[in-house]
Structure formats: C-alpha cells, structure tokens
Amino acid sequence: MRRAGSDERVSIREAGKRLGMTQQAVGQWADKAPSDCVQLENGRRWLIWPQFPVWYRQRLQATREKPLNVAEAQQRRAAAEAEIAEMERDKMRGDLVPADTLDRLVGDIGDTLAAILKAIPGRYAARTVGLTTLPESQRAWELAIRDVLGDLRRGDGAR
C-alpha cells in the first residue's frame, strides 16, 4: 500500500473505475494530459495519481461555458425561429433549393457535358482530315466549339 502524499501509477482501466468513466474516455483524456500526469513504460501508459485527476478536473472546469440567463436563451430561440421561418419562406418562393435536388441537377448537367465532350472526336474528326494549314484547322475547331456550346445552351446530349 502506498503512503499518503506519494505518487501512484494507475492503469487506464483502474482510472476509469475511480473516475466513473469508460476506458476509452480516460484514454482520450490521457492523450491530452501533460507529461507529469502520464508515464509510458514498455509501451503501456500509466496515469500518475493524484496529478491526473487534478489536471482532469481543472480542464473540465476551464472548458465549461458560462450558463446563459433566461433572457439570452429566449433571445437566441427567437432568432433561431425567425431564421427557420425565413428559410421556409425562401423555400416556398423557390429561392431555396434542397441539397438533394441541387445535387441531382448538377449531376444531370455533368452527365450532359460528359456526353457532349465524349462525342466530339466522332462528330468532328472527319472535318479535320486532310487539313494542311493551321488556319484551316483553327477554323474547323472554332466551328466545332460553336456547335458544342450550342448543344450545351440547349441542353442537348450527344447526337
């Protein structure tokens, strides 16, 4: 048995029992603890008692938020309710689009764009066969790009 005032090495399991916490929770706190609270020996962590629980309680106290008074809580609730009402109004007007709808629309646009781009070689290769000058090739590509942009404006897929 240890004498009063001496440091004691405690396993994470034992610390969990003493603090009323799971081993996982104690381990997460031990990861954050300073070196005077934790020792590593042969790949095993030991918590130094009483330094670890003192440090742990100080950290808990430091991270607690100041409690809100009733008026502040009511004000925050009213602001949240107003924001929800504005979102509902925007949704009814069509100004707010659900994320899944937006994802589907963007996916459809991407699919259309992919189909049009994949069709370019087959559609326009014949126009460039035998071209011998740079201006001829440039003109053929300009026409192809105009066609593709027209397809995109109309939302047409590959022909």
N, C-alpha and C positions, 0 to 999 in steps of 0.2 A: 504494500500500500504506500502511496506517495505521501510525503509530508505536506502540510498546508503551506502554500506560498511557492511550491516548486512547480516547474512546468511539467505538463503531462502530454505525451504523444497519444493521439486518439485516432482510430481509423475513421474513414468516411462513414462506414456503417454505424459505428458507435456514436459518432457526432450526430447522425440523423436521428438516432433514438433519443439522445439527450436534448436535441433541439425540436423534436417532433416534426421532422422533415423527411422527405424521401432522400435516398442516397444520391439520386440524380440532381436534386435541388442543391444538396450540400456540395456535390462535385462542381456544379456551375459556380457557386459562390467561392469555392476553393480556387477555381481558375482565376478569379479576380483578386484574391487575397494577396496581401504583401508577403514578402519572404519571411518576415518574423512570425507569421501565423501558419506557415505551411513548410514542411520538410519533405524532401524527396530522398528516399533511401531504397536502393535496389529496385528501382522502377515503381515503387509504391509511395503514394502520398500519405503523409501523416499530418494531422492538424494539431497545432500546439494549443493546449488548454491552459489557461483561460484566455489567451490572446485572441484566438479565432472567434469565439462567441462575442467577446467585447467589440472586436472590429466589425463583426457582422451586425450587431445591434446598432452600432454607430452609423453604419452605412444605411440601414433601414430608416433610422431616424432622419438622416440627411436627405433621403430621397422622397420622403413623404411630402405631399403637396399641402399647402395651406388650405384648410377647408373653406369652401365658399359660404358666404352668408346667403340667406334665403332670397334677398332681393337680386343678388348677382345670378343665382341659379334661375330665377324666374325670367330675368332679362335674357340669359342665354337660351332658355327654352323658347321664348317668344321670337327671338332672332332665328332660331332653327326652324320653327313652324312657318315663319314668313318666307324663309328660303325654300322650304318644301312647297309652299303654295305657289311661289314664283316658278319653280321648276314644273309643277303640274300645269300652270297656265302656258308656259312655253311649249310643253309637250302637246297640249291641245291645239295650239296655234300651228304646230308643225315646225317650230323653231328648234325644238329639242328632239333629237332622234335617238332612240335606244341604241346602245352599243352593238347589239347583235345585228340590228338592221344595217347599221353603218358598216360593220364587218362584212356582211353579205354583199352590200353594194360595191364596196371596194374590191372584194373578191371577184365579183362579176366583171368589173372594169379591168382588173388584172387578167382575167381569163380572155376577155375580148382582145386586149392588147397583145397577149401572148399568141393568140390565134392569128392575128393580122401580121405580126412580125415573123412568125414561122412560115407564113405563106409567101413572103417577099421573094425568096430565091426562085420558087416555082413560077410565080407570076411575072417576074421581071427579067429573068435570066435571058430569055430569048431576045429581049430588046437590046441587050448589050453584046451579044455575039457578033464578032466581026468589026466592032468599033475600033478604029485605029488611032484616033486622036483623043487627047484629053478633053477638049471642048465637047466632042460628041458624047463621051462617057459621062461628063458632068451633066449635060442636058438630059440624058436618059435617066440618071439618078434623081435629078430635080423633078422630073415628071413622076417618077415612082414615089418619091416622098410626098408630092402633092396628092397623089391617089391615096396613099396610106393615111395622110392627115384627113382627107375627105371621109374615108371609111371610119376613122376614129370619131369625127364630128357626128356622123350619122349613127355610130354605134354598131356598124356592120361588122360581122365576123369575117373570116377568110372566105373568099369566093371560090 
